[in-house]
């Protein structure tokens, strides 16, 4: 009897021990630079150490094939519980039923604190959230602007499109060997819609009607959009920017360009290169105020996640101010909440990069929250490349409008009614 009791007691101890083991939760994210990836893995480690109910296990996939790999896994019903997604593709995954809506999972207070670019939405519901943001800016050196007699643009007084082009023409006249404006001419893909659709939006156009998400005609090819696209084309015609380059991204540092229009991800590099001589200015204003693309990599919960309580706890952890601040400080990216910004050295009130936080709050326009965005992106990319190399602006934008509307109709409106 004693022996039997001891045996049962031992079995009971084993059961308690087994029950106490944390549940393994799968998490996927794209591969990234060492600094970014390390910061992400450290956040997972902190969550795992804070509680013993779950243990998140991270698998990284190559960024260049990440979205296609996630799509294949979704179709096979093999998505992880938590995954990161580039914000523009979130509506497509939500429309396809692969993501859980977060509105009833995360608190209204948490969601309201986030910048608009930090929320991936479809038909008004939130499906993803982000810890960091980027924004479009003009980088230059104060000493070079003074040399040419060009004023420094500010939030209160950004360059108008015409003023900015005249400044570029002035530089070209005085330094014919330079291409005054670096537009990342070697980059294609998502850079073109991210970088240049804000010019269309600043002029009063857009990529698609954001009320119905079914009509592109009159928006991507309307008068305002055509005016901004002609301005863009003139930069190449007048050799104010390079049509194509295979040179590295050192034009501003080496003095081959005076302005660099790009994302805030270059801030740390240029700060290290120029110190107090660096000037960070708003994008040009085409008539309706400067605009800048919004939305970076986000976190979402798959619809097949078997432990949504674990996923919820993890996302709530990532949205804590101290976690947003930690990610921002490690990656030099813009925090997505004021509370997070306050805990950083660079983005708090009085911080040296505070203006980037203010730009992201004031100028941000998310890419259209429709499952059809990949087609919109591809159509706009082709149009802008064609325009860069001399195609008639109206014709190029008309082709883009037709391609977008054909795709919308072929997919029965992507869930949007007429």
DODO-197011 format. One record per atom (N, C-alpha, C): x, z, y. Coordinates in steps of 0.05 Angstrom, whole numbers, plus 5000, padded with zeros to 4 digits. Last residue first. Layout:
XZY;...
END
This chain:
459739175982;459839006006;458739156030;463339725952;461039555955;461339385981;469039815911;467839835937;465539635939;471439715862;469739955864;468439995891;474039235869;475639475864;473939735868;471138765874;471238955897;472839205893;472038485827;469338595833;469438815854;476738215822;476538495811;474038635820;475837755849;476437735820;476238005807;475337955901;472937855887;473437835857;480738105910;478538305912;476138205897;483337605905;484037825886;481738035887;481237335948;480837235921;481237455901;483137645990;480337635985;479637525957;488737535986;487737815984;484737815977;489036985993;490037105968;488937385964;486936936046;485536806023;486436935997;490937206075;488137296075;486637186051;495436886065;495437166056;492537266055;493936416089;494436416061;494336696050;493736596142;491236506129;491636496099;499136686152;497236916150;494636846138;501136166152;502236366133;500236606130;498235926194;497935826166;498836036146;499936216238;497136216230;496736126201;505536096238;504536366235;501636376225;509035606203;507035656223;505635926217;515635816181;512935716175;511035786198;520836036190;519735826207;517035716201;522636476163;524036226159;522635986171;518936856176;521736896184;523236636182;514436656150;514536656180;517336686189;515836766097;515336486106;515536466136;516037326100;518537176093;518136876102;510737436112;512837506131;515537366125;508137236066;507437136093;509737186112;510237556025;510737266025;510237146053;508338066042;511138016039;511737716040;502837986038;504038026064;507037976064;502337925982;501437716000;502637736028;504238425964;505638175956;504837945975;500438775987;503338795993;504738535987;495738605963;496038595992;498938596000;496938735910;496538455917;496838415948;497339295914;499639135904;499438845912;492039445933;494339445950;496739285940;487339485904;488439215909;490939215926;485639995907;487039915882;488339635885;486940255972;485340085954;486940015930;488440456026;487840616002;485940465984;493640116060;490840126053;490340266026;498640596082;497940336072;495140346060;497341026138;497740986109;497240696102;500741126195;498440976184;499040926155;503341576243;503041496215;500441346209;504441776293;504441486290;503641396262;504242346293;502942196315;502541896308;507042556250;504342656255;502842476275;511842306254;510342266230;507442366233;513642476305;513042196300;511242156276;514543016292;512442946311;511642646309;518842966257;516343096248;514043016266;522442746293;521542586269;519042696258;523343146329;521842916338;520942746315;526643506302;523743576305;522143326313;531943496291;530343266282;527343316285;533843976312;535043726322;533443476313;528644446330;530544326312;531544056321;524544606363;527244636373;529444526355;520744786309;520744756338;523544796348;523844496249;522244706264;522344646293;527344136227;524644046234;522844256247;532244386214;532144136229;529444056240;531444856184;533144856208;532744616226;524945056162;527244886161;528844916186;520245326168;522245456152;524845286149;516944976195;517845216209;520145356194;515444606156;517344536177;518544776191;511644906127;514144826115;516244756135;507744946166;508845186155;511545136141;506344406173;507644556195;509044806185;508043966119;506344176131;507844306154;511643606100;508943516103;507043726113;518343486127;516343656113;513443556119;522442926119;520543066137;518643236121;528943016088;526442876093;524543056109;533743216068;533643136096;531142976103;533743446018;533643156019;533643046048;534043996025;535843866006;536043566010;530044086062;532744156069;534744016051;525443916033;526143786058;529143836065;525344285991;525544005986;526543856010;524744766021;527044726004;527544435997;519744686046;522244706062;524744666046;516444676002;516544436019;519144446036;517445205986;518144985968;518344715983;515445506028;518245536021;519245306003;509945356028;511645286051;514645306043;507545065967;508245305983;510145226005;506844625936;505844615963;506244875979;508744765886;510244565901;509344555931;504645115869;507345215873;508945025891;500544755862;500244975882;502945095889;502644465819;502244335845;501944545868;502644875780;505144745788;504844615815;497245005774;499145215783;501745085793;495344505755;494444615781;496444825792;498044475706;498544275727;497744375754;495544915681;498444915685;499244715707;490344725680;490944975694;493945005699;490444275648;490144235677;490644495692;492744105595;493044365607;492844345638;492243595580;490943795563;491144075574;491243015616;492743265615;491143475600;488842535625;489042625597;490542885594;489242435678;486542495668;486642595639;494942745708;493642535692;490942625682;496142915774;495543015748;494042805732;501742775819;498942755810;498642875782;505742755877;505242865851;502342845844;509242205912;507242425909;507242525880;513441885958;512941955930;511242215929;509941736018;512341696001;511641775972;506741566076;506441586047;508941536032;506341076129;506241356119;506041346089;509140676181;508140706154;508340996145;507240736249;509340756228;508040796201;506340516316;505240576290;507540586270;505440616386;507140576363;505740656337;499640336419;501340556412;503140496388;497339836423;495640056415;497240306407;501439496438;499039506454;497139736447;506139536410;505039266414;502239266428;511639916419;508739916423;507739636428;517040046372;515839916396;512839926395;518140716345;517940426343;516740306368;522041216382;519641116369;519740816364;529041386368;526841306385;524441216370;534741736370;532541676351;530041636368;541641656381;538941666394;536941586373;547941976377;545641846363;543141876379;551742276399;551442016411;549041866398;552542736370;550742746393;550342476407;553942366312;553642626324;551642616347;555141906283;555041886313;554842156326;555342006228;557041796240;557341826270;551642406218;554442446210;556342246224;547142136235;547942376249;550842446243;546841716198;547541656226;548341906242;545542016152;547941846153;548741786182;540742266167;543142426161;545642256163;537241816176;537942006197;540442156191;535241456140;537941406149;538941626169;530041586131;531941656110;534841606118;526741386169;528141636176;530041726154;527740666166;526340916161;528141156167;528840206221;528840276193;527440546190;532339836264;529539906259;529339956229;537739946303;536939916274;534140016272;541339636356;538939776346;538739736316;546039356357;545639576376;543339756368;550639106308;547939126319;547839366338;555939166299;554938886297;552038876308;558139666297;557739546323;556739266322;558439946250;560739776257;560339626284;553540216250;556040366250;558340196258;549939776248;549939956271;552540116273;551439526199;551539376224;551539566248;551639686147;553439826165;553439696193;549539546094;547939666116;549639826135;553238926078;552239196073;550739306097;550838246077;552738456086;551538726081;547637846069;548537976045;550638196051;541837656105;544637756105;545137876078;537637256145;538537336118;541337436120;536437256199;534437176180;535137276152;538137776245;538937596224;536637516206;535737766313;536037896287;536737686266;536237416352;536337696360;536437876335;535636866350;538036996338;538437276348;530936656363;532836696385;535336836376;528436646314;528836386328;530936426350;528037176303;529837016286;530436746300;524437356341;526937496338;529037326322;519937046334;521636986356;524337126354;517237296292;518637046287;520636976309;515137746320;517037786298;518637526293;511537476352;513737636364;515937676344;508237276313;509737086329;512037226343;506037756295;507637596276;509337386292;503137916339;505338086330;507137926312;499337496341;501137546364;503537706355;496737546292;498337306297;500237346320;494038026299;496138006279;497937766284;490537876341;492538086345;494838076325;487437476317;489137416340;491237626344;487937546244;486637536270;488537486293;489937616193;490437356206;488937326233;488438106177;491238036173;491937776187;483038026201;484738266204;487638196201;480637556189;480037676215;481737926221;480337686121;480037486142;479237616168;479538106087;482138086100;482037886123;474838536058;475338306076;478038326090;474438996029;473838746016;474538496033;474339496051;476639426034;476139166018;470639686088;469639576062;471839526042;473939926126;471240026121;470239936093;478639666133;478739916120;476040056117;480339016123;478239176135;478139446120;487538936121;484838906109;482839076125;491938996153;492238836129;489538766116;490538906224;491039066200;491338886176;491238936296;490338816271;490739006248;493439166340;490539166338;489439036313;498839236345;497639026361;494639026360;499639626307;500039696335;498839496354;498839306261;496839516268;497139616297;503438986263;500738866263;498639066272;507139386258;507139226282;504439086285;506039596207;505439756230;505539606257;507939166174;505039186178;504339386201;513439256172;512439076192;509339076194;515139636132;516439626158;514939466179;511739566089;512039836100;513139816128;512039006079;509539126088;509839406100;517939006070;516638836090;513838946098;519239376029;520239426056;518639256077;517439205980;515639375996;516639426024;521238595980;519438785967;517738945986;527638626011;525038496009;523138695996;533438666052;531438806036;528838636035;536838426087;537338386058;535238506040;535138576137;534538306128;535138256099;534039036169;534339046140;533838776127;534338896222;531638936210;531738956180;538039036278;538239026248;535439096237;539038686337;537138856322;537538816292;542938346358;542438606370;540738796353;548138066331;545238046326;544238326334;553637836372;552038046359;549237946352;555937446402;556737476374;555037676358;554337506455;553137296438;553837316409;553237956495;554837966471;553737766451;549937816537;552537946543;554337956519;545537596511;546937446532;549737556537;544138006476;545037746465;546537586486;542438406511;544738446494;545938186484;537938136532;540138216550;542738256534;534738096487;535737856499;538137916518;533538636479;535138496459;536238236470;530538726525;533038876521;534838736500;526238386515;528038326537;530638476535;524038656472;525138396467;527038316490;522239126498;524239146477;525638866472;518438926532;520739056543;523039066522;514638726496;516038546514;518538666525;513039206470;514238986454;515838796472;515239786505;513139586499;514539366483;518340376483;518640096491;516039946486;514740976502;516140806483;516640536495;514141506533;514441236544;516041066524;513341956503;511641926527;511841646538;517241886464;514441896456;512541846480;522041416493;521141686485;518241666475;528041016498;525141036495;524441326485;532940976546;532241096521;529241126519;534640346579;533640626578;533040716550;540539986585;537939996572;537040296570;545639826602;543639906622;540839916611;549639756565;547939516572;545739586593;551740266564;553540036569;551939796578;547440576547;548440606574;550140366582;547240406494;544940346512;545840366541;552140616477;551740326477;549340246494;551341166481;553541036497;553140736498;547241256444;546741306473;548841156490;545840816393;547740996404;547341016435;539740826353;541740696371;543740906379;534040696313;536540836317;538240676336;527240746313;529340576323;531840756327;523240886254;524440946280;526340726288;518141106209;519740886220;520740956248;518641656163;517441526186;519241306196;516842046105;518741886121;517241756143;515742686075;514742446088;517142306100;514343136020;516043026042;514942766051;510743285982;512243495995;513743396020;504143035968;506943005972;508143235987;498942895920;499943035943;502943025944;493242525897;496042595896;496842735921;487842445904;488842425877;491842495875;482042575940;484942605940;485842615910;476842115959;477742345943;480842345942;475641645987;475341906001;476242145985;477141225954;474341265960;473841555970;483041545943;481441315935;478541385939;489541775967;486641775965;485441515954;494642215974;493941955962;491041955956;497542546027;495142546009;494542256000;501342516065;501942676041;499642696022;499542266109;501142106091;501842256065;496942676135;495342476122;497042316102;499943316120;499743076137;498142866121;496443906098;498243676093;497843456114;492444266107;495044326120;496944086117;488244106076;488044066105;490744106119;489944276025;489743986031;489643936061;489744836030;492244706023;492244406031;484344916043;486445006062;489044866056;481744735998;481444586023;483644656043;486044785939;484244895959;484044715984;485744355882;487144485903;485244575925;481244185852;483444335839;485044485859;477743875878;476644125866;478744285852;481143475895;479543615914;478443875904;483943155859;485043425865;483343585884;482042775803;481742835832;482643115837;486742535756;484642725763;484442755793;487941855735;488642095750;486242275754;486041405710;488441535698;489241795712;482141045727;481341285712;483641445700;483040635759;483240575731;482540825713;482940885808;480840685802;480740635772;487941145804;485441295806;483041125798;491540725804;491340905780;488841075781;490440515855;490040355831;489840525806;491640935890;488840845887;488440685862;497440975882;495641185873;492741085871;500940625905;499740545880;497740745869;502740865953;501040625955;499740545928;506041325934;503341355946;501641105947;508841315872;509141225899;506341205911;508441915833;507641635838;508141565867;510142365780;510242285808;509641985810;505842765737;507742545742;507842485772;503643175685;504243145713;506242925716;502743045630;500843205645;501143175675;504142355614;504642635614;502542785630;500241855578;501341965602;502042255599;498141545536;500541715531;501841815557;494441135531;493541415530;495841615526;496140635539;496340735512;495441015509;495440585593;493840415576;493840505547;499540935610;496740995616;494840835597;504140675594;503440935581;500541005586;503940235628;503840195599;503040445585;504440505678;502040345672;501740305642;509440715673;507240895675;504640755668;512440245672;512540425649;510140615649;511340045723;510439885699;510440065674;513740445754;510840405756;509840245732;519340405737;517740645734;514740585734;523340045741;521239985722;519240215719;526440255782;525739975783;523539895764;527440795767;525540735788;524540445788;527541015700;528740855721;526640765741;525241695690;525141405682;526341245705;526042345663;526342155685;526441875675;522342905645;523442655635;523642465659;522143605641;522343365657;523543135642;517544095624;519843945614;519943675628;515244725640;515244445646;517844315638;512145215607;514845115612;514744815616;507745765618;508245485614;511245425619;508046315622;505846205608;506345915600;511646585653;512346545625;510146415608;514346465719;512146545701;512946465672;519046335745;517146515758;514946615740;521745955717;522846235717;520846435728;518845495727;519045595699;520045885698;519745445782;517045495771;517145605743;525245355782;524145595796;521345655786;525544875754;526845115743;525745365756;523044535791;521844585764;522944835752;526744565832;524044665837;522644715810;531144315807;531344595814;528644725820;529243795803;529643955778;529944245784;529143655858;526643655842;526943825817;534543695872;532543865885;530043875870;536643295838;537443565834;535443755847;534242835860;533642915833;534343205828;536642825911;533742845908;533042945880;542142795898;541143005915;538143045911;542542315868;543142575856;541942805872;536941875875;539641965882;540042245872;532641815816;533241795845;536141865850;527541635770;530341705776;530841655805;520941915774;522841685775;525641795780;518242365725;518842285752;520842055751;513642735684;515242495689;515842465718;512843285643;512843195670;514642945672;509343675595;510943435601;510643365630;509844335576;508344145592;510143915600;509444825526;511044605537;509144405551;507745495536;506745235528;508445015542;512046035516;510745875537;509945605525;510346525467;512046295474;510646125495;506746895451;507946935477;509746705485;505146745401;503146715423;504446735450;509646905373;509046615375;507046565398;509247455378;511547315389;510947025393;504447555351;504647625379;506947475393;505947375300;503747245314;503847295344;509947725286;510547445289;508447305304;506948205284;509048175305;509847875309;503748085240;502548125267;504548095289;507448075200;506047825206;504747845234;508848615201;510848415207;509548145215;504148845184;505148915211;507148705220;503848635133;501848555152;502748615181;508248915112;508148615112;506148515132;506649435117;509049345131;509049045134;502349425081;501849485110;504249395127;505049335033;503049135043;502549175073;507949815029;509349555030;507449335042;503850175025;505650195048;507049925052;501750004976;500050005000;501750005025;
END
